[in-house]
């Protein structure tokens, strides 16, 4: 039997044992290379909390609470100087979808918080399709911030622009459509590593490591591990176009369904996807076997025409959070493995069991930088932060494994 066997007991335990818990997680992170930055999506139901995604090339820093941006900037500075102690010039390599004006707000935020500590900062890319004859692309974000993207070249195994070389390069491109770079030959310091992009990384790999760390955490503090995670299975060799592998997928859906409550749905997610693409919500196996061509096409190809052949079958965690009448979920942002801020993602067009990272979503900022032990009013933020830390330690194991391949 577990001493902490309900969601309320878990909240109370984390609120009043903040230092002890973080000391334990520090021990689990020791010796690991944690992500330079990342974001963790977390669902909260009536009975549990569970991470449902971990993005190692996060967008959305523009959605953080203003009060949290100071600690975010400080963490960026600390990580930059840890990796390159004499760093003065920093480059950010963005995604290529520069028509997304909200993404440009995100880039401007990263640019600004790094520049705050007197680093020289450029946004650069060697994606030729963004440029014509010019060496500089001038853009305006949704909030009407002005940005410049400099055209970069690879010279002597280093990124170079009209402003020269850089002491550290921050990659904000998930490589679902790889840039024309031989990353292994590059002499620049690049974080996060391009090897962690969606061409190589899988959600299953992450949640296998997450389960391991969450189970160890639960054992240490006599917590029911089901309070901290969603059940999942993996289906490989699926072809949504030809329908190959759908029978096995339906079987796995039935297995997960039999292990959860009858009213819960199942999320089927592309194992190598992001931006809310390649996701469907089903009630049971029959929904898999009867999916129409439109749904199969949606599940077949993702961002940058990446074909999905492996999916994770995940317990649907019905959210109890709401914002302006719509269901909501939490996203926590971390720098150097430490939570720095977060927001609520709400979607009035969806129900409490749906995929909220879809058309209609809106954001509500909330602050987490003042979480302390014994602050009851910060209970939820504390739980979210601890789950985000466990997920980030799991990502550290992903990084270690990627180096051993």
C-alpha positions in Angstrom: 0.0 0.0 0.0 1.1 3.6 -0.7 1.0 6.3 1.9 0.2 8.8 -0.8 -2.6 7.3 -2.8 -4.8 10.2 -3.8 -4.3 13.3 -5.8 -5.0 15.6 -2.8 -2.4 13.8 -0.7 0.1 14.2 -3.5 -0.5 18.0 -3.7 -0.2 18.3 0.1 3.0 16.2 0.2 4.7 18.2 -2.6 3.7 21.6 -1.1 5.1 20.7 2.3 8.2 18.7 1.3 9.4 20.9 -1.6 13.1 21.0 -0.5 13.3 17.3 0.2 11.7 16.4 -3.2 14.0 18.7 -5.1 17.1 17.4 -3.4 16.1 13.9 -4.4 15.5 15.0 -8.0 18.9 16.8 -8.0 20.5 13.4 -7.1 18.7 11.8 -10.1 19.9 14.6 -12.4 23.5 14.4 -11.2 25.9 13.4 -14.0 23.3 13.8 -16.7 23.4 16.4 -19.4 20.0 18.0 -19.1 18.3 19.9 -22.0 19.5 23.4 -22.6 15.8 24.3 -22.6 12.5 22.4 -23.0 8.8 22.6 -22.4 6.5 19.9 -20.8 2.8 19.6 -21.5 0.9 18.4 -18.4 -2.7 17.2 -18.0 -4.5 17.2 -14.7 -7.6 15.1 -14.2 -9.8 14.4 -11.1 -7.4 11.6 -10.1 -4.0 12.3 -11.5 -1.4 14.5 -13.1 0.5 13.3 -16.2 3.0 14.8 -18.7 1.8 14.2 -22.3 4.7 15.7 -24.3 8.2 17.1 -23.9 9.5 19.5 -26.5 13.3 19.9 -26.7 13.1 22.8 -29.2 10.4 24.8 -27.5 8.4 27.6 -29.0 6.1 29.8 -26.9 8.5 31.7 -24.5 6.4 34.8 -25.4 3.6 33.3 -23.4 5.5 33.3 -20.1 4.5 35.5 -17.2 6.3 38.8 -17.3 7.4 38.3 -13.6 9.1 35.0 -14.7 11.1 36.5 -17.5 13.8 37.8 -15.2 14.6 34.3 -13.8 14.4 33.0 -17.3 17.0 35.4 -18.5 19.2 34.6 -15.6 19.0 30.9 -16.3 19.8 31.5 -20.0 22.9 33.4 -19.0 24.0 30.7 -16.6 23.6 28.0 -19.2 25.4 30.0 -21.9 28.4 30.7 -19.6 28.5 27.1 -18.3 28.8 25.9 -21.9 31.0 28.7 -23.2 32.5 30.7 -20.3 33.9 33.4 -22.5 30.9 33.7 -24.8 30.0 37.1 -26.2 28.3 36.4 -29.5 25.2 34.1 -29.6 23.3 32.9 -32.6 19.7 31.5 -32.6 18.8 29.1 -35.5 14.9 29.2 -35.9 12.3 27.2 -37.6 11.7 28.2 -41.2 8.0 28.9 -40.8 8.6 32.6 -40.6 5.0 33.5 -41.6 3.9 32.3 -38.2 3.7 35.7 -36.5 3.3 34.2 -33.0 6.4 32.2 -33.5 8.2 35.4 -34.3 7.0 36.8 -31.0 8.6 33.8 -29.4 11.9 34.4 -31.2 11.9 38.1 -30.2 11.4 37.0 -26.5 14.4 34.6 -26.6 16.5 37.2 -28.4 15.6 39.9 -25.8 16.2 37.8 -22.7 19.6 36.7 -24.0 20.5 40.3 -25.0 19.6 41.5 -21.5 23.0 40.3 -20.2 24.9 42.2 -22.9 25.5 39.2 -25.2 25.6 40.1 -28.9 22.7 38.1 -30.4 21.8 37.2 -34.0 19.0 35.1 -35.5 20.6 33.1 -38.3 19.8 30.3 -40.8 21.3 28.7 -43.8 17.9 27.8 -45.2 18.3 29.3 -48.7 14.5 29.2 -49.3 14.0 32.2 -46.9 16.2 34.5 -48.9 16.4 35.8 -52.4 19.3 38.1 -53.2 19.5 39.7 -49.8 21.6 38.6 -46.8 19.1 39.9 -44.3 15.4 39.0 -43.9 13.4 41.7 -42.1 10.3 40.5 -40.3 7.5 41.9 -38.0 6.0 39.7 -35.3 2.4 39.6 -34.2 3.1 42.1 -31.5 4.9 44.3 -34.0 8.4 43.6 -32.8 11.0 44.0 -35.6 13.4 41.0 -36.2 16.2 40.3 -38.6 17.3 36.9 -39.7 20.8 36.8 -41.2 21.7 34.4 -44.0 24.3 32.0 -42.7 26.9 29.9 -44.5 29.1 27.0 -43.3 32.7 28.0 -43.6 35.6 26.0 -42.1 33.1 23.8 -40.2 31.5 26.8 -38.5 28.3 28.9 -39.0 29.2 32.3 -40.4 27.2 35.4 -41.3 28.1 39.0 -42.3 28.7 39.5 -38.5 31.3 36.7 -38.4 31.3 33.5 -36.2 29.6 32.8 -32.9 30.7 31.5 -29.5 27.5 29.5 -29.0 24.6 28.5 -31.2 21.1 27.9 -29.8 19.1 25.6 -32.0 15.3 26.3 -32.1 14.6 24.1 -35.1 13.4 20.6 -34.5 14.9 19.2 -37.6 11.7 17.5 -38.8 13.0 18.9 -42.1 16.8 18.8 -41.6 18.8 21.8 -42.5 21.7 21.2 -44.9 24.3 20.9 -42.2 26.7 18.1 -41.4 26.3 18.5 -37.6 28.9 15.9 -36.8 31.6 17.9 -38.6 30.6 21.2 -37.2 33.1 22.8 -34.7 30.5 25.2 -33.2 28.9 24.6 -29.8 25.3 23.9 -30.7 22.6 23.3 -28.1 20.4 21.4 -28.1 22.1 18.8 -30.3 20.5 18.4 -33.7 20.5 14.6 -33.1 17.6 15.2 -30.7 15.3 16.3 -33.6 12.1 14.5 -34.6 13.9 12.6 -37.3 15.6 10.5 -34.6 13.7 11.1 -31.3 10.5 9.3 -30.4 7.8 10.0 -27.8 7.9 6.3 -26.7 11.6 6.6 -25.9 10.8 9.6 -23.7 7.9 8.0 -21.8 9.9 4.8 -21.2 12.5 6.9 -19.4 9.8 9.0 -17.7 8.2 5.9 -16.3 11.5 4.7 -14.9 12.2 8.0 -13.1 8.6 8.5 -12.0 8.5 5.0 -10.5 11.8 5.6 -8.6 10.4 8.9 -7.4 7.2 7.2 -6.3 9.0 4.4 -4.5 11.2 6.9 -2.6 8.2 8.8 -1.2 5.6 5.9 -1.1 3.5 7.5 -3.8 1.1 5.6 -6.1 2.9 5.9 -9.4 -0.4 6.1 -11.3 -0.9 9.6 -9.8 2.0 10.8 -11.9 1.7 9.2 -15.4 -0.5 8.0 -18.2 -0.5 4.4 -19.4 0.9 3.8 -22.9 1.8 1.3 -25.6 3.6 1.6 -28.9 2.6 0.5 -32.4 5.3 0.3 -35.1 5.1 -0.4 -38.8 1.8 1.4 -39.2 0.9 2.8 -42.6 -2.3 4.9 -42.4 -2.4 5.2 -46.2 -2.4 1.5 -47.0 -4.0 0.5 -43.7 -1.1 -1.9 -42.9 -0.7 -2.4 -39.1 -4.2 -0.9 -38.2 -5.3 -4.3 -36.8 -2.4 -4.3 -34.4 -3.0 -0.7 -33.5 -6.6 -1.5 -32.7 -5.5 -4.3 -30.5 -3.2 -2.0 -28.5 -5.9 0.5 -28.1 -8.1 -2.3 -26.6 -5.2 -3.2 -24.2 -4.9 0.4 -22.9 -8.6 0.9 -22.8 -9.0 -2.2 -20.6 -6.6 -0.8 -18.1 -8.4 2.6 -17.6 -11.8 3.8 -16.7 -14.6 3.2 -19.2 -15.3 6.8 -19.8 -11.7 7.7 -20.7 -10.6 8.1 -24.3 -7.3 7.1 -25.9 -4.9 9.4 -27.6 -3.0 8.1 -30.7 0.0 10.2 -31.4 2.7 10.1 -34.1 5.9 9.0 -32.3 7.9 11.7 -34.1 5.6 14.6 -34.3 5.0 18.1 -32.9 2.8 21.2 -33.3 -0.2 19.1 -32.4 -0.1 17.2 -35.7 -0.5 13.5 -36.1 -2.9 13.2 -33.2 -6.3 11.5 -33.0 -8.6 10.8 -30.0 -10.6 7.5 -30.0 -13.0 5.8 -27.7 -11.9 2.2 -28.6 -10.6 -0.2 -31.2 -13.6 0.2 -33.5 -12.7 3.9 -34.1 -9.3 2.7 -35.4 -10.7 0.1 -37.7 -13.4 2.4 -39.1 -11.4 5.6 -39.6 -12.1 7.3 -43.0 -9.6 8.4 -45.6 -9.6 12.0 -44.3 -8.5 10.9 -40.8 -6.0 8.5 -42.2 -4.4 11.2 -44.4 -4.2 13.4 -41.3 -2.4 10.7 -39.4 -0.1 9.7 -42.3 1.9 12.9 -42.9 3.0 15.5 -40.4 5.0 18.7 -40.4 7.4 19.1 -43.3 6.0 16.0 -44.9 7.4 13.7 -42.3 5.6 10.3 -42.7 4.4 8.7 -39.5 4.9 5.0 -39.3 5.1 4.6 -35.5 2.5 5.8 -32.9 2.2 5.9 -29.2 -1.2 4.8 -27.8 -1.7 6.9 -24.6 -4.3 7.0 -21.9 -6.4 10.1 -22.3 -6.2 12.2 -19.3 -9.4 14.2 -19.0 -8.5 17.7 -17.9 -10.3 19.4 -15.1 -8.7 22.8 -15.8 -10.7 25.5 -17.6 -10.1 29.0 -18.9 -12.9 31.2 -20.1 -15.2 28.2 -20.3 -12.9 26.1 -22.4 -10.8 23.0 -21.3 -7.2 23.8 -20.5 -3.8 22.1 -19.9 -0.5 23.3 -18.4 2.8 23.8 -20.2 5.9 24.3 -18.0 9.1 25.8 -19.5 12.6 24.9 -18.2 16.1 26.1 -18.8 19.0 24.0 -17.7 16.6 21.5 -16.1 14.9 24.1 -13.8 11.3 25.4 -14.3 11.2 29.1 -15.2 7.6 29.7 -16.2 4.5 28.4 -17.8 1.0 29.0 -19.2 -2.4 27.5 -19.6 -3.3 26.3 -23.1 -7.1 26.5 -23.5 -9.3 25.6 -26.4 -13.0 26.4 -26.3 -13.6 24.4 -29.5 -12.6 21.1 -27.7 -14.0 19.1 -24.9 -12.1 18.0 -21.7 -10.8 14.8 -23.4 -9.7 16.4 -26.7 -6.4 17.5 -28.2 -6.1 21.2 -27.1 -3.1 21.9 -29.3 -5.3 22.6 -32.3 -7.2 25.4 -34.0 -8.9 27.6 -31.5 -6.3 27.4 -28.8 -5.6 30.4 -26.6 -3.0 31.1 -23.8 -3.2 32.3 -20.2 0.0 33.2 -18.5 0.7 32.2 -14.9 3.7 32.7 -12.7 5.7 30.0 -11.0 8.9 31.7 -9.8 7.7 32.2 -6.3 7.0 28.6 -5.4 8.2 27.8 -1.9 7.7 25.0 0.6 4.6 25.3 2.7 2.8 27.8 0.3 -0.6 26.0 0.0 -1.8 28.5 -2.6 1.0 27.4 -4.8 0.2 23.6 -4.6 -0.7 23.1 -8.2 2.2 25.1 -9.6 4.5 23.0 -7.4 3.1 19.7 -8.6 3.4 20.9 -12.2 7.0 21.9 -11.7 8.0 18.6 -10.1 6.4 16.6 -12.9 8.2 18.8 -15.4 11.5 18.2 -13.6 11.0 14.4 -13.7 10.2 14.6 -17.4 13.3 16.7 -18.0 15.5 14.2 -16.2 14.0 11.6 -18.5 15.0 13.8 -21.4 18.6 13.8 -19.9 18.6 10.0 -20.3 17.4 10.5 -23.9 20.4 12.8 -24.5 22.8 10.2 -23.0 21.3 7.4 -25.1 21.6 9.5 -28.3 25.4 9.8 -27.7 25.7 6.1 -27.3 24.1 5.3 -30.6 
